[in-house]
Each structure stands twice: as C-alpha cells, then as structure tokens.
C-alpha cells in the first residue's frame, strides 16, 4: 500500500494537488506543511497545517511521502530549494499524472512532477524533477523537459525539443520541432519559438526578446 502524502504549500496549487491526489489516485493526503512564518491557519481543507522545519517529528519520512507544491517563483529556485530540503529530511517525493492524460507507457518521470488533465504526451518523452505541466498541452515525441520547468496550459512542443532547467512556457505558446530552449528561458503566452534560445532569454511574441530585461527579472516576487 502506498504511503500517505504530505503537501508542502497552502496556495491554490497545494489545494489543487490535494484534490487530484484525493480524487484521481490511490494516495491519501495526510496533512499540509509550510515554512513556519508562512502558516496563516492551523488547518486547511480539514487537514492540519504544520511547520516544515519540524514536520518529520510528527510525520516521519518512513511513513509518509511528500509533494512540494510551490509555484513558479524566482525561476523555480524556491521550489528547488524546498525539494532539496525535503530530500535531506528523507522524504520520497511523489509524482502524479492525471488519468485523463494520454501517454504511451514509456514516459520517464522525475520526482515531484505534476501533470494535469487533457495532455497528450507522445512516445519517448522525459520529464525532469519538479516539473509542472498544465492542462491540455501536446508534448511531442522525443522531447526532454528539464528539471523545474513550468509549462502552462495548451503548450505545444512539436517534437525533438529540449526545455532547459527552470524555463517557463506560457499558455498557448508553440515551440517548433527540434528547437532547444536554454535554461531559464521565459516564453510568454501565445509566443511562437522557431529557433534555439540563449540562457535567460525572454520572449513575448515570435522571436521578439523582451529587451533589455532577462527572464530572471520577471519572477522575483
């Protein structure tokens, strides 16, 4: 029997992960946790909210797994840090692919991946650690999505694509066949990318960089 899950994060993403795991998996959600100074209430969705700093005292990693539900903050550096801390505590990080997604059984998933409904993931696709894949996207064959990337809704990777670590692709964006996005590339909604990018590039329309800003300046809240 699979271990119950602790969810790090009490935002909309954390509540969504709770819903999907509860309604679309064999997992049970036991509790939430967050950084001590970020806790606003002792309960959420009828489940306790505990301080992450000492969560292992009440919910030991031998008995519970974890999912880190942190959104795209500072090019996903915050999520990477929390995942590292959870792993140091000894927690296994779970991944979930919604049952309403099409796969061919050969998708390679890293830990702490969450794939929402309506996606079409073609053969020979690898999805790295900490990736979020929003609703209704097409992930073309022979593509690799690097660690801590975030793909919003209705993204199209045409095939043979590489998405670099920490990149963000906005809703309804398209990346042409064979294109590589360098680490921490920001692709805005509806953008059309037809050539390889440099690290930290930011685009809002087809091949139009957001000059002089780089992607690191967009997710600093």
Secondary structure, DSSP 8 states (H G I E B T S, - for coil): ---EEEEE--SHHHHHHHHHHHHHSS--EEEEEE-GGG---SEETTEEEEEGGGHHHHS-TTTEEEEE---S-TTTHHHHHHHHHHHHHT--B--EE-TTSB--S--EE-TT-EE-TT-EE-SS-EE-TT-EE-TT-EE-TT-EE-TT-EE-TT-EE-SS-EE-TT-EE-TT-EE-TT-EE-TT-EE-TT-EE-S---TT-EEEETTEE-SS--GGGSS--
